[in-house]
Amino acid sequence: MKQNIEAKLKVLEDNRSKVSEQIQNGEQLLTKAKADLNAIQGAIQVCQQLLEEEKGDKNDGTKD
C-alpha cells in the first residue's frame, strides 16, 4: 500500500511540474501575443491617420 501511494505521489509531483511549465510557457505566449496585438493596433492607427490626411488633402483642392 505504501509503495502504491509513493508511486502515485511521484506521478502527481511530475504532473505538477509539467503543468507549472505549461503555465509559464502560456504566460510567455500571452505576453508576446499582447505585444503583437499592440503593434498591429498601432499600424492600424497609422493607416487610418494616413487615409484621413489623404481625404483632407483632396477636400482642400490639392493634388497628390
N, C-alpha and C positions, 0 to 999 in steps of 0.2 A: 504494500500500500504506500509506504513512504517513498519508494522508488518511482511509483507512478506519479505521485504528487510533485516530486522533484523534477521529473521529466516534463510534466505539464508546466511547471514554473519556468523552466528553461525556455520552452516554446513561447510562453507568454512574454518573457523578457525579450526574446529575439523579435517577436512581433511588435512589441512596444518600440524597440529601436528602429525597426523598419518604418513604422508609421510616423515616428518622430522625424526621420529623414525625409519621408514623403511630404510632411508638413513644411519642413524647411525649403524643400525644392519648390513646393507650391507657392510659398510666400515670395521666393525669388522670382518665380514666373509672373506672379501677380504684380510685383513691383515693376518689372520690365514692361508688362502689358500696359500698366498705367502710364509709364513714361512714353511708350509708343503712342498711346491714345492722346496724350497731351501734345506730342509733336504733330500728329495728324490734325488735331483741332487748331493748332497754330497755323498750319499750312492752309487749312480751310479759311481761316480768318484773313490771311494774306490774299488769297484768291478772291474772296468776297470784296475786300477793300479795292483790289485792282479793278474788278468789274464795276464797282461804284464810281471809281475815278474815271473809268472809260465812259460811263454814262454821263458824268458831269462834263467831260470834255466835249462830247457830242452835243450836249444841250447848249453849250455856250458858243457853238458855231466853229470851233477849231477842228482841224483835220488831223488824222494820225500820220 
